[in-house]
Every structure is written in C-alpha cells, then in structure tokens.
Amino acid sequence: MKWGSNLELKDLKHAVSYIHSEINRMETMAGTLSSIERDHYNKLTRFDHSELMDVAVEEQNAAKQLGAMKQMCLSISQKLEGIQQAIERGEFGGAENRDQTH
C-alpha cells in the first residue's frame, strides 16, 4: 500500500489507532456481557421451571456468541497492532514506497 504525503500517513496512523482503541473497547464489552449472560444462565438453571430453563438456554447461547465476538475483536486488535508497527517502521510511507513517474 502506498501513501503519498506525511498528512495521509498521519491520517492513517490516527485512523488505525482509533479503530484499534474501539475494537479493544468492544472486546471488553463483549467479555463483560458474556460473563453476565453466563451468570444469568447459572442463576436461571437453579429453578425448576420450563420457561426459565428456556430463557437460561437463550442466555447460554448469547454468552457463547459474545465470547466468540470477544475472540474476533482480539484477533482484529492483534492485526491492527501489526499494522501500527508497520507504519512506525515506515513500511507505509516514505520516498522509497512512492510511485516514481517521470
């Protein structure tokens, strides 16, 4: 990927940093909600009531989906960290990465 000016590179750094920060927030929220859903499941399964058992199963499924979202966010966050490091190493800018048209 080639970036023309220092302003574009600065914008790229800012965008990647912002996305990385938001993905980390989403990971935290998904983890928290997953824990809450698991706790709800555990509480609801203590009752001997079929409707509550149905809700408990829904809570368990939600906890699993949120856990998967947390893992997805972690993976994306790691990839963004790699992009940030590549930017810092100069792999996304500089004269050597610009097209030469003469």
DSSP file with accessible surface (Angstrom, degrees, kcal/mol):
  #  RESIDUE AA STRUCTURE BP1 BP2  ACC     N-H-->O    O-->H-N    N-H-->O    O-->H-N    TCO  KAPPA ALPHA  PHI   PSI    X-CA   Y-CA   Z-CA
    1    1 A M              0   0  154      0, 0.0     2,-0.4     0, 0.0    92,-0.0   0.000 360.0 360.0 360.0 134.9    0.0    0.0    0.0
    2    2 A K        -     0   0  121     90,-0.0     2,-0.4    96,-0.0    96,-0.1  -0.916 360.0-166.4-115.5 137.5    1.4    3.4   -0.9
    3    3 A W        -     0   0   68     -2,-0.4    91,-0.2    91,-0.2    94,-0.1  -0.979   8.6-153.7-124.0 135.5    0.7    6.7    0.8
    4    4 A G        +     0   0   38     -2,-0.4     2,-0.2    89,-0.1    -1,-0.1   0.949  64.6  24.0 -78.7 -53.3    1.6    9.9   -0.8
    5    5 A S  S  > S-     0   0   50      1,-0.1     4,-2.1    88,-0.0     5,-0.2  -0.697  72.2-113.2-118.8 166.4    2.1   12.6    1.8
    6    6 A N  H  > S+     0   0  124     -2,-0.2     4,-2.8     1,-0.2     5,-0.2   0.839 117.7  58.5 -63.2 -32.2    3.0   12.8    5.5
    7    7 A L  H  > S+     0   0  115      2,-0.2     4,-2.6     1,-0.2    -1,-0.2   0.929 106.2  47.2 -63.9 -44.0   -0.5   14.2    6.1
    8    8 A E  H  > S+     0   0   84      2,-0.2     4,-2.3     1,-0.2    -2,-0.2   0.906 112.8  49.6 -63.3 -40.0   -2.0   11.0    4.6
    9    9 A L  H  X S+     0   0   24     -4,-2.1     4,-2.7     2,-0.2    -2,-0.2   0.920 110.6  49.7 -65.5 -40.5    0.3    8.9    6.7
   10   10 A K  H  X S+     0   0  147     -4,-2.8     4,-2.5     1,-0.2    -2,-0.2   0.916 110.9  49.9 -63.5 -42.1   -0.6   10.8    9.8
   11   11 A D  H  X S+     0   0   94     -4,-2.6     4,-2.7     2,-0.2    -1,-0.2   0.897 110.5  50.4 -62.1 -41.0   -4.3   10.3    9.0
   12   12 A L  H  X S+     0   0   24     -4,-2.3     4,-2.8     2,-0.2     5,-0.3   0.938 110.2  49.3 -63.2 -45.9   -3.7    6.6    8.5
   13   13 A K  H  X S+     0   0   79     -4,-2.7     4,-2.4     1,-0.2    -2,-0.2   0.923 113.3  47.2 -58.2 -45.5   -1.9    6.4   11.9
   14   14 A H  H  X S+     0   0  135     -4,-2.5     4,-2.7     2,-0.2    -2,-0.2   0.924 112.6  48.7 -63.9 -44.2   -4.8    8.2   13.6
   15   15 A A  H  X S+     0   0   43     -4,-2.7     4,-2.7     2,-0.2     5,-0.2   0.927 113.2  46.5 -62.7 -45.6   -7.4    6.0   11.9
   16   16 A V  H  X S+     0   0   11     -4,-2.8     4,-2.8     1,-0.2    -1,-0.2   0.921 113.0  50.1 -64.5 -41.3   -5.7    2.8   12.8
   17   17 A S  H  X S+     0   0   59     -4,-2.4     4,-2.4    -5,-0.3    -2,-0.2   0.922 112.2  47.4 -62.1 -44.5   -5.2    4.0   16.4
   18   18 A Y  H  X S+     0   0  134     -4,-2.7     4,-2.5     2,-0.2     5,-0.2   0.942 113.6  46.9 -62.8 -48.0   -8.8    4.9   16.7
   19   19 A I  H  X S+     0   0   80     -4,-2.7     4,-2.7     1,-0.2     5,-0.2   0.923 112.0  51.6 -61.2 -42.4  -10.1    1.6   15.2
   20   20 A H  H  X S+     0   0   25     -4,-2.8     4,-2.2    -5,-0.2    -1,-0.2   0.929 110.6  48.3 -60.4 -44.9   -7.7   -0.3   17.5
   21   21 A S  H  X S+     0   0   57     -4,-2.4     4,-2.0     1,-0.2    -1,-0.2   0.918 113.1  47.0 -62.3 -44.7   -9.0    1.5   20.5
   22   22 A E  H  X S+     0   0   52     -4,-2.5     4,-2.5     2,-0.2    -2,-0.2   0.890 110.2  52.4 -67.7 -38.2  -12.6    0.9   19.6
   23   23 A I  H  X S+     0   0   20     -4,-2.7     4,-2.6     2,-0.2    -1,-0.2   0.915 108.7  51.4 -63.5 -40.8  -12.0   -2.8   18.9
   24   24 A N  H  X S+     0   0   56     -4,-2.2     4,-2.2    -5,-0.2    -2,-0.2   0.906 109.9  49.7 -62.8 -39.2  -10.4   -3.1   22.3
   25   25 A R  H  X S+     0   0  131     -4,-2.0     4,-2.6     2,-0.2    -2,-0.2   0.915 110.6  49.6 -63.5 -43.6  -13.4   -1.4   23.9
   26   26 A M  H  X S+     0   0   85     -4,-2.5     4,-2.9     2,-0.2     5,-0.2   0.899 108.7  53.1 -63.1 -39.2  -15.7   -3.8   22.0
   27   27 A E  H  X S+     0   0   27     -4,-2.6     4,-2.4     2,-0.2    -2,-0.2   0.934 110.4  47.3 -60.8 -44.1  -13.7   -6.8   23.2
   28   28 A T  H  X S+     0   0   91     -4,-2.2     4,-2.5     2,-0.2    -2,-0.2   0.932 113.3  47.8 -63.3 -45.4  -14.0   -5.6   26.8
   29   29 A M  H  X S+     0   0   93     -4,-2.6     4,-3.0     1,-0.2     5,-0.3   0.925 111.6  49.9 -63.0 -43.9  -17.8   -5.1   26.5
   30   30 A A  H  X S+     0   0    5     -4,-2.9     4,-2.5     1,-0.2    -1,-0.2   0.911 111.9  48.8 -62.6 -40.9  -18.3   -8.5   24.8
   31   31 A G  H  X S+     0   0   14     -4,-2.4     4,-2.1    -5,-0.2    -1,-0.2   0.920 112.7  47.3 -64.5 -43.3  -16.3  -10.2   27.6
   32   32 A T  H  X S+     0   0   75     -4,-2.5     4,-2.2     2,-0.2    -2,-0.2   0.945 114.3  46.1 -62.8 -48.4  -18.3   -8.4   30.3
   33   33 A L  H  X S+     0   0   82     -4,-3.0     4,-2.8     1,-0.2    -2,-0.2   0.887 110.0  54.7 -64.2 -36.4  -21.7   -9.2   28.7
   34   34 A S  H  X S+     0   0    3     -4,-2.5     4,-2.4    -5,-0.3    -1,-0.2   0.925 108.5  48.7 -62.2 -42.8  -20.6  -12.8   28.2
   35   35 A S  H  X S+     0   0   60     -4,-2.1     4,-2.3     2,-0.2    -1,-0.2   0.907 111.5  49.6 -63.2 -41.7  -19.8  -13.1   31.9
   36   36 A I  H  X S+     0   0   71     -4,-2.2     4,-2.7     2,-0.2    -2,-0.2   0.927 110.4  50.3 -63.6 -43.4  -23.2  -11.6   32.8
   37   37 A E  H  X S+     0   0   35     -4,-2.8     4,-2.5     2,-0.2    -2,-0.2   0.903 110.3  49.8 -63.0 -40.4  -25.0  -14.0   30.5
   38   38 A R  H  X S+     0   0  122     -4,-2.4     4,-2.5     2,-0.2    -1,-0.2   0.913 110.6  50.4 -63.6 -40.3  -23.2  -17.0   31.9
   39   39 A D  H  X S+     0   0   68     -4,-2.3     4,-2.4     2,-0.2    -2,-0.2   0.923 110.0  50.1 -63.4 -42.6  -24.1  -15.8   35.4
   40   40 A H  H  X S+     0   0   73     -4,-2.7     4,-3.0     1,-0.2     5,-0.2   0.916 109.3  51.9 -61.1 -43.1  -27.8  -15.4   34.4
   41   41 A Y  H  X S+     0   0   63     -4,-2.5     4,-2.2     1,-0.2    -2,-0.2   0.944 109.7  48.9 -58.2 -48.0  -27.7  -18.9   32.9
   42   42 A N  H  < S+     0   0   79     -4,-2.5     4,-0.4     1,-0.2    -1,-0.2   0.897 114.1  45.6 -61.7 -40.3  -26.3  -20.3   36.2
   43   43 A K  H >< S+     0   0   97     -4,-2.4     3,-1.0     1,-0.2     4,-0.3   0.917 113.0  49.5 -68.0 -43.0  -29.0  -18.5   38.3
   44   44 A L  H >< S+     0   0   31     -4,-3.0     3,-1.3     1,-0.2     5,-0.2   0.823 102.4  60.6 -69.7 -30.1  -31.9  -19.4   36.0
   45   45 A T  T 3< S+     0   0   43     -4,-2.2    -1,-0.2     1,-0.3    -2,-0.2   0.612  89.7  72.5 -75.8  -6.9  -31.0  -23.1   35.9
   46   46 A R  T <  S+     0   0  184     -3,-1.0     2,-0.3    -4,-0.4    -1,-0.3   0.669  86.4  79.3 -75.7 -18.5  -31.4  -23.3   39.7
   47   47 A F  S <  S-     0   0  116     -3,-1.3     2,-1.2    -4,-0.3     6,-0.0  -0.707  78.2-136.6 -93.9 145.0  -35.2  -23.0   39.2
   48   48 A D        +     0   0  172     -2,-0.3     2,-0.4     4,-0.0    -3,-0.1  -0.626  64.3 116.9 -98.1  73.1  -37.4  -26.0   38.2
   49   49 A H     >  -     0   0   91     -2,-1.2     4,-2.2    -5,-0.2     5,-0.2  -0.977  59.4-144.3-145.1 126.0  -39.4  -24.1   35.7
   50   50 A S  H  > S+     0   0   89     -2,-0.4     4,-2.1     1,-0.2     5,-0.1   0.869 100.3  50.3 -63.8 -39.1  -39.6  -24.9   32.0
   51   51 A E  H  > S+     0   0  134      2,-0.2     4,-2.1     1,-0.2    -1,-0.2   0.905 111.9  48.3 -66.5 -39.6  -39.9  -21.2   30.8
   52   52 A L  H  > S+     0   0   56      2,-0.2     4,-2.6     1,-0.2    -2,-0.2   0.869 108.8  54.5 -66.8 -33.8  -37.0  -20.2   32.9
   53   53 A M  H  X S+     0   0   77     -4,-2.2     4,-2.2     2,-0.2    -2,-0.2   0.902 106.7  51.4 -65.7 -38.5  -35.0  -23.1   31.6
   54   54 A D  H  X S+     0   0  101     -4,-2.1     4,-2.0     2,-0.2    -2,-0.2   0.917 111.1  47.3 -62.9 -42.8  -35.7  -21.8   28.0
   55   55 A V  H  X S+     0   0   57     -4,-2.1     4,-2.6     1,-0.2    -2,-0.2   0.908 109.2  55.1 -64.5 -39.9  -34.5  -18.4   29.0
   56   56 A A  H  X S+     0   0    0     -4,-2.6     4,-2.5     1,-0.2    -2,-0.2   0.914 106.8  49.9 -60.2 -42.4  -31.4  -19.9   30.6
   57   57 A V  H  X S+     0   0   65     -4,-2.2     4,-2.5     1,-0.2    -1,-0.2   0.909 110.2  50.7 -64.2 -39.8  -30.6  -21.7   27.3
   58   58 A E  H  X S+     0   0  127     -4,-2.0     4,-2.4     1,-0.2    -1,-0.2   0.904 110.2  50.0 -63.1 -40.8  -31.0  -18.4   25.4
   59   59 A E  H  X S+     0   0   37     -4,-2.6     4,-2.5     2,-0.2    -2,-0.2   0.903 109.7  51.2 -63.6 -40.3  -28.7  -16.8   27.9
   60   60 A Q  H  X S+     0   0   65     -4,-2.5     4,-2.1     2,-0.2    -2,-0.2   0.920 110.7  48.0 -63.8 -43.1  -26.1  -19.6   27.4
   61   61 A N  H  X S+     0   0   77     -4,-2.5     4,-2.3     1,-0.2    -2,-0.2   0.906 111.2  50.5 -64.3 -41.0  -26.3  -19.1   23.7
   62   62 A A  H  X S+     0   0   28     -4,-2.4     4,-2.8     1,-0.2     5,-0.2   0.906 108.4  53.0 -62.5 -40.9  -25.9  -15.4   24.0
   63   63 A A  H  X S+     0   0    4     -4,-2.5     4,-2.3     1,-0.2    -2,-0.2   0.911 109.4  48.9 -60.8 -41.6  -22.8  -15.9   26.2
   64   64 A K  H  X S+     0   0  133     -4,-2.1     4,-2.2     2,-0.2    -1,-0.2   0.918 112.2  47.9 -65.0 -43.6  -21.3  -18.2   23.6
   65   65 A Q  H  X S+     0   0  135     -4,-2.3     4,-2.4     2,-0.2    -2,-0.2   0.918 112.4  48.7 -65.0 -41.5  -21.9  -15.7   20.8
   66   66 A L  H  X S+     0   0   29     -4,-2.8     4,-2.4     2,-0.2    -1,-0.2   0.886 109.3  53.4 -65.5 -36.7  -20.4  -12.8   22.9
   67   67 A G  H  X S+     0   0   23     -4,-2.3     4,-2.0    -5,-0.2    -1,-0.2   0.909 109.1  49.0 -63.1 -39.6  -17.4  -15.0   23.8
   68   68 A A  H  X S+     0   0   51     -4,-2.2     4,-2.4     2,-0.2    -2,-0.2   0.910 109.9  51.6 -66.1 -40.3  -16.9  -15.5   20.0
   69   69 A M  H  X S+     0   0   90     -4,-2.4     4,-2.7     1,-0.2    -2,-0.2   0.903 107.1  53.7 -62.5 -39.6  -17.2  -11.8   19.4
   70   70 A K  H  X S+     0   0   65     -4,-2.4     4,-2.3     1,-0.2    -1,-0.2   0.933 109.7  47.3 -60.1 -44.6  -14.6  -11.1   22.1
   71   71 A Q  H  X S+     0   0  113     -4,-2.0     4,-2.3     2,-0.2    -1,-0.2   0.889 110.7  52.0 -65.6 -38.3  -12.2  -13.5   20.3
   72   72 A M  H  X S+     0   0  116     -4,-2.4     4,-2.6     2,-0.2     5,-0.2   0.927 109.9  49.4 -62.5 -43.6  -12.9  -11.9   17.0
   73   73 A C  H  X S+     0   0    8     -4,-2.7     4,-2.9     2,-0.2    -2,-0.2   0.903 109.3  52.2 -62.6 -41.1  -12.1   -8.5   18.5
   74   74 A L  H  X S+     0   0   54     -4,-2.3     4,-2.3     2,-0.2    -1,-0.2   0.933 110.7  47.8 -61.2 -43.8   -8.9   -9.8   20.0
   75   75 A S  H  X S+     0   0   57     -4,-2.3     4,-2.0     2,-0.2    -2,-0.2   0.929 113.6  46.5 -63.4 -45.9   -7.8  -11.2   16.6
   76   76 A I  H  X S+     0   0   77     -4,-2.6     4,-2.7     1,-0.2     5,-0.2   0.918 110.6  54.0 -62.6 -42.0   -8.6   -7.9   14.8
   77   77 A S  H  X S+     0   0    7     -4,-2.9     4,-2.3     1,-0.2    -1,-0.2   0.907 107.4  50.3 -60.3 -41.8   -6.9   -5.9   17.5
   78   78 A Q  H  X S+     0   0  118     -4,-2.3     4,-1.9     2,-0.2    -1,-0.2   0.904 110.7  49.2 -64.5 -40.0   -3.7   -8.0   17.1
   79   79 A K  H  X S+     0   0  147     -4,-2.0     4,-2.0     2,-0.2    -2,-0.2   0.916 110.6  50.4 -65.7 -41.1   -3.8   -7.4   13.3
   80   80 A L  H  X S+     0   0   18     -4,-2.7     4,-2.8     2,-0.2    -2,-0.2   0.883 106.8  54.8 -64.4 -36.7   -4.3   -3.7   13.9
   81   81 A E  H  X S+     0   0   92     -4,-2.3     4,-2.4     1,-0.2    -1,-0.2   0.915 107.1  51.0 -62.6 -39.5   -1.3   -3.7   16.2
   82   82 A G  H  X S+     0   0   32     -4,-1.9     4,-2.2     2,-0.2    -2,-0.2   0.898 109.9  49.5 -63.3 -39.8    0.8   -5.2   13.4
   83   83 A I  H  X S+     0   0   63     -4,-2.0     4,-2.5     2,-0.2    -2,-0.2   0.928 109.6  51.7 -64.4 -43.8   -0.4   -2.5   11.0
   84   84 A Q  H  X S+     0   0   46     -4,-2.8     4,-2.4     1,-0.2    -2,-0.2   0.918 110.4  48.6 -59.3 -42.3    0.5    0.1   13.6
   85   85 A Q  H  X S+     0   0   94     -4,-2.4     4,-1.9     1,-0.2    -1,-0.2   0.898 109.7  52.0 -65.7 -38.6    4.0   -1.4   14.0
   86   86 A A  H  <>S+     0   0    8     -4,-2.2     5,-2.7     2,-0.2     6,-0.4   0.903 109.7  49.8 -63.9 -39.7    4.4   -1.5   10.2
   87   87 A I  H ><5S+     0   0    5     -4,-2.5     3,-1.6     1,-0.2     5,-0.3   0.939 110.1  50.2 -62.8 -45.2    3.5    2.2   10.0
   88   88 A E  H 3<5S+     0   0  135     -4,-2.4    -1,-0.2     1,-0.3    -2,-0.2   0.838 107.7  53.9 -63.6 -31.4    6.0    3.0   12.7
   89   89 A R  T 3<5S-     0   0  147     -4,-1.9    -1,-0.3    -5,-0.2    -2,-0.2   0.506 119.7-112.2 -79.5  -5.4    8.7    1.1   10.8
   90   90 A G  T X 5S+     0   0   26     -3,-1.6     3,-1.0    -4,-0.3    -3,-0.2   0.658  77.6 132.0  86.5  16.3    8.0    3.2    7.8
   91   91 A E  T 3 <S+     0   0  102     -5,-2.7    -4,-0.2     1,-0.2    -5,-0.1   0.582  72.6  50.3 -78.4  -7.4    6.5    0.4    5.7
   92   92 A F  T 3  S+     0   0   35     -6,-0.4     2,-0.3    -5,-0.3    -1,-0.2  -0.058 118.7   9.4-117.7  28.6    3.5    2.6    4.7
   93   93 A G    <   +     0   0    4     -3,-1.0     4,-0.2   -91,-0.1     3,-0.1  -0.988  66.5  98.7-178.3-172.1    5.3    5.7    3.6
   94   94 A G  S >  S-     0   0   24     -2,-0.3     3,-1.4   -91,-0.2     4,-0.4   0.006  80.1 -72.5  90.9 162.3    8.4    7.4    2.7
   95   95 A A  G >  S+     0   0   63      1,-0.3     3,-1.2     2,-0.2    -1,-0.2   0.834 126.1  62.6 -62.5 -32.6   10.1    8.2   -0.6
   96   96 A E  G 3  S+     0   0  143      1,-0.3    -1,-0.3    -3,-0.1    -2,-0.1   0.756 105.3  47.1 -69.2 -19.1   11.0    4.6   -1.2
   97   97 A N  G <  S+     0   0   43     -3,-1.4     2,-0.3    -4,-0.2    -1,-0.3   0.435  91.7  99.3-100.7   0.2    7.4    3.5   -1.2
   98   98 A R  S <  S-     0   0   92     -3,-1.2     2,-0.2    -4,-0.4   -94,-0.1  -0.635  81.4-105.9 -88.8 146.9    6.1    6.2   -3.6
   99   99 A D        -     0   0  117     -2,-0.3     2,-0.7     1,-0.1    -1,-0.1  -0.455  28.4-139.3 -66.9 136.1    5.5    5.6   -7.2
  100  100 A Q        +     0   0  137     -2,-0.2     2,-0.5     2,-0.0    -1,-0.1  -0.895  26.1 175.0 -99.0 114.4    8.1    7.1   -9.4
  101  101 A T              0   0  120     -2,-0.7    -2,-0.0     0, 0.0     0, 0.0  -0.947 360.0 360.0-123.9 108.2    6.5    8.7  -12.5
  102  102 A H              0   0  217     -2,-0.5    -2,-0.0     0, 0.0     0, 0.0  -0.974 360.0 360.0-130.7 360.0    8.9   10.6  -14.8
